[in-house]
Amino acid sequence: MNIGTAATQTGLPVKTIRYYEEIGLVTPDRRANGYRDFSEACVEQLRLLAQARHLGFSLEECRRLLSLSADEGRASRDVRALAQQNLEAVREKIASLNALEAQLQRLIAQCHGDDAPDCAILDDLMGQRGN
């Protein structure tokens, strides 16, 4: 199938599929006219990439997942370890976002939000709080 059909079937933009090919994540066949020819196996790889990226896996982690998916002798613990690492990274991001949320809530609570020019948020952002 051509790249447009592969894009439709995977939900990936054509540009992303071309990039994945450029960095060696997928290798579609080439027709005599030079056009890409995506096999069903290649489309399955693209689906894996789309889902893995959606879950936050890095491109290198995706490369490893593709390798593991192609290895019939793989140990599921290797796949689980990659997923566990990704989960830990997600939890760290959540903790960081929660801290940002708390800081923003504090700043918003300190701002009167009236017609006066004084603004505790700007003072805090400029390091002038309490000066």
trRosetta pair geometry for C-beta under 8 A, 3 or more apart (Angstrom, degrees):
i j d omega theta_ij theta_ji phi_ij phi_ji
1 5 4.1 -100 173 86 118 134
1 6 5.7 146 101 -53 112 80
1 9 7.6 53 110 -4 161 140
1 37 7.1 116 43 -161 28 57
1 38 5.0 -44 66 64 83 93
1 43 7.2 29 47 -60 130 129
2 5 5.3 95 57 12 70 101
2 6 7.1 -131 104 -4 36 92
2 35 6.3 -35 -121 164 96 126
2 36 6.7 103 -150 77 54 81
2 37 7.4 -36 -87 -104 47 49
2 38 7.3 36 141 14 4 99
3 6 5.4 -54 -145 39 35 114
3 7 6.2 41 153 -25 67 103
3 14 5.5 80 141 -138 114 97
3 17 5.8 166 -157 99 100 143
3 18 7.3 31 -152 -62 147 85
3 28 7.7 -142 -82 9 84 172
3 35 7.9 -130 -10 -176 97 89
3 36 5.1 64 -55 64 100 130
3 38 6.8 117 -90 -26 48 123
4 7 5.6 -51 -149 32 30 114
4 8 6.5 31 152 -18 63 104
4 14 6.5 -16 -91 -87 57 122
5 8 5.6 -51 -149 35 34 112
5 9 6.2 28 155 -15 67 109
5 38 7.4 -164 80 52 95 123
6 9 5.9 -59 -144 41 29 108
6 10 6.1 5 164 0 66 116
6 12 7.8 -29 131 58 83 108
6 17 6.1 112 108 -131 121 157
6 28 7.7 -85 -62 -90 164 141
6 36 7.9 -61 5 117 145 124
6 38 4.1 54 -76 38 134 169
6 42 7.3 -38 -126 112 135 105
6 43 5.5 -140 -133 -100 88 93
6 46 6.2 97 175 17 105 169
7 10 6.4 -73 -140 48 23 94
7 11 7.8 -128 174 54 55 3
7 12 5.6 -107 -134 79 67 69
7 13 6.4 8 -147 -164 121 16
7 14 4.8 -47 -72 -69 149 68
7 17 5.9 -110 -80 -16 87 140
8 11 7.9 26 -174 -66 22 38
9 43 5.6 -10 101 -158 136 129
9 46 8.0 85 91 86 95 130
9 47 7.8 -65 131 -68 88 104
10 17 7.6 118 61 -81 143 116
10 43 6.2 -151 -57 -161 109 78
10 46 4.3 -56 -105 125 159 116
10 47 5.3 -133 -124 -75 92 64
10 50 5.3 172 171 -31 97 145
11 50 5.8 106 69 -159 100 153
12 16 4.7 -116 179 81 102 127
12 17 5.4 117 113 -54 125 90
12 20 7.9 -10 172 -8 155 138
12 46 5.9 -112 10 179 144 110
12 49 7.4 21 -78 93 146 110
12 50 5.3 -125 -60 -86 103 114
13 16 4.6 97 61 2 84 102
13 17 7.2 -150 96 -4 47 84
14 17 5.7 -55 -152 36 35 112
14 18 6.4 36 151 -19 67 104
15 18 5.7 -54 -151 35 31 113
15 19 6.4 33 150 -20 64 105
16 19 5.5 -53 -149 35 34 113
16 20 6.4 36 152 -20 66 102
17 20 5.7 -50 -148 35 33 112
17 21 6.6 34 151 -18 63 103
17 26 7.3 -43 -161 56 75 142
17 46 6.4 0 -113 -125 99 130
18 21 5.6 -55 -153 36 33 112
18 22 6.3 38 148 -25 66 105
19 22 5.3 -51 -146 32 35 116
19 23 6.5 14 161 -3 67 106
20 23 6.4 -63 -144 46 28 96
20 25 4.2 -71 -169 60 86 122
20 26 5.0 38 129 16 111 103
20 46 7.1 137 86 -111 164 83
20 49 6.2 42 -122 -178 147 169
21 24 7.7 43 -179 -71 30 22
21 25 7.3 -80 -67 52 25 75
21 26 5.5 -54 -84 76 67 85
21 27 6.8 118 -138 -98 80 39
21 28 6.5 -44 -106 11 126 94
21 36 7.4 -86 -95 -111 161 141
23 59 6.9 -13 122 176 156 138
24 27 7.1 3 -148 -62 57 98
24 63 8.0 37 98 -118 93 117
25 45 7.4 168 147 155 84 118
25 49 6.3 82 154 -98 138 140
25 59 7.2 -99 -71 -165 133 93
25 62 6.5 2 -133 118 131 115
25 63 6.2 -108 -108 -91 86 78
25 66 6.5 159 -163 -25 79 162
26 42 5.6 95 -167 -158 115 93
26 45 5.2 150 -102 106 104 133
26 46 6.2 9 -75 -67 156 83
26 49 7.4 -84 -42 -24 114 148
27 42 7.5 -121 68 -113 44 116
28 36 4.3 54 97 -168 142 101
28 37 5.9 167 166 65 104 41
28 38 4.7 -55 -120 -86 125 63
28 39 7.3 172 -136 4 73 72
28 42 5.2 85 -95 -161 76 164
29 36 7.5 120 75 -165 46 55
29 37 4.4 -37 79 68 95 104
29 38 7.9 -176 32 -76 76 21
29 39 6.6 70 -1 -34 111 100
29 42 8.0 -135 -3 -35 75 148
30 34 5.9 -20 -174 -144 115 34
30 35 7.0 147 -156 73 67 32
30 36 6.4 -48 -102 -103 62 41
30 37 6.5 153 -115 11 10 95
31 34 6.8 -38 70 31 74 19
31 35 4.8 0 35 58 118 85
31 36 7.7 9 0 71 89 6
31 37 5.0 110 -49 -45 87 120
38 42 4.5 -131 -158 89 77 129
38 43 5.5 92 151 -57 117 85
38 46 7.6 -7 -156 -16 136 139
39 42 4.7 102 51 4 73 100
39 43 7.1 -133 98 -3 42 86
40 43 5.5 -52 -149 37 36 113
40 44 6.5 42 149 -23 65 101
41 44 5.6 -49 -151 32 33 114
41 45 6.7 37 148 -19 63 100
42 45 5.5 -48 -154 32 36 114
42 46 6.6 38 147 -19 65 102
43 46 5.4 -50 -149 36 37 114
43 47 6.5 42 149 -22 65 100
44 47 5.5 -49 -149 33 34 114
44 48 6.6 38 150 -20 64 101
45 48 5.6 -51 -152 34 34 113
45 49 6.4 35 150 -19 65 104
45 66 5.9 46 -146 -129 102 112
45 69 7.7 164 -108 85 74 142
46 49 5.5 -51 -147 37 34 114
46 50 6.3 38 153 -23 66 103
47 50 5.6 -50 -146 33 32 112
47 51 6.4 25 157 -12 65 106
48 51 6.1 -61 -149 41 28 105
48 52 5.9 25 157 -17 66 113
48 62 7.7 140 126 -156 91 90
48 65 6.4 -169 162 127 119 117
48 66 6.5 138 102 -89 140 75
48 69 6.1 -65 -122 -41 164 168
49 52 5.8 -58 -139 41 27 109
49 53 6.0 25 162 -17 65 109
49 62 5.4 62 -124 -166 77 132
49 66 7.3 8 -68 -67 90 114
50 53 6.1 -58 -146 38 24 107
50 54 6.3 28 153 -22 61 109
51 54 5.5 -54 -149 34 32 116
51 55 6.4 23 154 -12 65 107
52 55 5.8 -61 -151 42 32 107
52 57 4.1 -43 170 41 93 137
52 61 7.1 -164 172 110 123 97
52 62 4.9 141 107 -106 142 91
52 65 5.5 178 -104 56 152 165
53 56 7.6 76 -176 -55 32 11
53 57 6.3 -83 -81 58 35 81
53 59 8.0 21 -96 -81 102 62
53 62 6.6 3 -60 -77 80 138
55 86 6.6 47 135 153 101 147
56 86 5.7 143 90 -169 102 108
56 89 6.8 -170 141 94 130 118
56 90 5.9 135 56 -77 167 102
57 61 4.1 -129 -172 97 95 125
57 62 5.3 126 118 -59 119 77
57 65 6.6 13 174 -19 163 140
57 82 7.3 31 -123 160 118 110
57 86 5.6 -45 -86 -101 72 141
58 61 4.5 97 51 8 76 102
58 62 6.9 -131 98 -6 41 86
59 62 5.3 -50 -148 35 34 116
59 63 6.5 43 149 -25 64 98
60 63 5.3 -43 -150 28 37 117
60 64 6.7 37 149 -16 63 100
61 64 5.5 -52 -153 36 36 112
61 65 6.3 39 148 -21 67 103
61 82 5.7 142 -158 -163 103 114
61 85 7.7 -155 -113 85 132 123
61 86 6.8 114 -176 -71 164 113
62 65 5.4 -50 -145 36 35 113
62 66 6.4 38 154 -20 65 101
63 66 5.8 -52 -152 34 29 112
63 67 6.5 31 149 -19 62 106
64 67 5.5 -54 -150 36 34 114
64 68 6.3 32 152 -17 67 106
64 82 6.2 -179 102 -99 129 143
65 68 5.6 -54 -145 39 32 110
65 69 6.2 34 155 -22 66 105
65 79 7.1 79 -123 -127 78 87
65 82 6.4 -170 -72 123 89 163
66 69 5.7 -53 -144 35 30 111
66 70 6.5 24 157 -15 63 108
67 70 6.0 -63 -152 38 29 107
67 71 6.4 23 153 -20 65 113
68 71 5.6 -61 -144 36 33 110
68 74 4.7 91 -161 -128 78 150
68 78 5.8 -167 -114 106 131 120
68 79 5.5 159 148 -76 154 92
68 82 7.8 -142 -8 -1 156 146
69 74 7.8 -17 -67 -14 17 159
71 74 4.2 105 94 -53 106 95
74 78 6.1 -107 -173 50 96 129
74 79 6.9 65 150 -34 131 105
75 78 5.1 99 72 -9 85 99
76 79 5.5 -52 -158 38 51 111
76 80 6.0 53 144 -22 75 106
77 80 5.3 -54 -143 41 35 116
77 81 6.1 43 154 -28 66 102
78 81 5.7 -47 -147 29 29 113
78 82 6.9 30 152 -16 59 101
79 82 5.9 -54 -157 34 34 110
79 83 6.5 29 149 -15 66 107
80 83 5.6 -58 -148 40 34 110
80 84 6.0 37 153 -24 68 106
81 84 5.6 -51 -143 35 30 114
81 85 6.5 34 155 -20 63 102
82 85 5.8 -53 -151 33 31 111
82 86 6.5 29 152 -17 63 107
83 86 5.6 -56 -150 38 33 113
83 87 6.3 38 150 -23 66 104
84 87 5.5 -50 -147 33 33 114
84 88 6.6 35 153 -20 64 102
85 88 5.8 -53 -152 33 32 112
85 89 6.6 32 150 -17 64 104
86 89 5.6 -53 -151 36 35 112
86 90 6.4 37 150 -21 66 104
87 90 5.6 -52 -149 35 33 113
87 91 6.4 35 152 -20 65 104
88 91 5.6 -51 -148 34 33 113
88 92 6.6 36 151 -20 63 102
89 92 5.6 -51 -151 33 34 113
89 93 6.5 35 150 -19 65 103
90 93 5.6 -54 -151 36 34 112
90 94 6.4 36 150 -21 66 104
91 94 5.5 -50 -147 34 34 114
91 95 6.4 36 153 -20 65 102
92 95 5.7 -52 -149 35 32 112
92 96 6.4 32 152 -18 64 106
93 96 5.6 -55 -149 38 32 112
93 97 6.2 31 153 -17 67 106
94 97 5.7 -55 -146 39 31 110
94 98 6.2 35 153 -22 65 104
95 98 5.6 -51 -147 34 30 113
95 99 6.6 32 152 -19 63 103
96 99 5.7 -53 -152 34 32 111
96 100 6.6 33 150 -17 64 104
97 100 5.5 -51 -148 37 36 113
97 101 6.3 41 151 -24 66 103
98 101 5.5 -50 -147 33 32 115
98 102 6.5 34 153 -19 64 103
99 102 5.8 -52 -149 35 32 111
99 103 6.4 32 153 -18 64 106
100 103 5.7 -56 -148 37 32 111
100 104 6.2 30 155 -16 66 107
101 104 5.9 -57 -147 39 29 109
101 105 6.2 31 154 -21 65 107
102 105 5.7 -53 -146 35 30 113
102 106 6.4 33 153 -21 63 104
103 106 5.7 -53 -151 33 31 113
103 107 6.5 29 153 -16 64 106
104 107 5.7 -53 -146 38 34 110
104 108 6.1 33 156 -18 67 107
105 108 5.8 -55 -145 38 29 110
105 109 6.2 31 155 -22 63 108
106 109 5.8 -57 -149 35 28 112
106 110 6.6 22 154 -16 63 109
107 110 5.8 -63 -152 37 31 108
107 111 6.6 27 154 -22 66 107
107 120 6.8 -176 -159 113 65 96
107 121 4.7 80 171 -110 110 83
107 124 5.7 -130 -117 54 105 155
108 111 5.9 -58 -148 31 33 109
108 121 7.2 31 -80 -79 43 121
110 120 3.8 -115 128 118 105 155
110 121 7.2 150 78 -57 99 63
110 124 7.4 91 79 -36 147 134
111 119 5.7 12 -131 -158 107 75
111 120 4.8 -143 -79 46 62 96
111 121 4.8 -10 -68 -24 131 101
112 116 6.5 24 74 45 139 118
112 118 7.6 48 22 88 122 93
112 120 7.6 110 -10 -4 71 107
118 123 7.6 9 -171 -40 78 124
119 122 4.2 63 87 15 113 106
119 123 6.5 175 92 -12 58 85
120 123 5.4 -54 -143 39 34 116
120 124 6.1 36 157 -21 67 105
120 129 7.1 57 -162 -112 77 99
121 124 5.9 -57 -151 36 27 109
121 125 6.3 23 153 -16 64 110
122 125 5.6 -56 -143 40 33 110
122 126 6.0 17 161 -7 68 111
123 126 6.2 -68 -146 47 24 99
123 128 4.5 -96 -158 79 75 97
123 129 5.0 112 129 -77 100 63
124 127 7.7 37 -179 -72 30 24
124 128 7.7 -91 -57 53 20 64
124 129 4.6 34 -94 -54 65 126
128 131 4.9 -81 -164 27 65 126
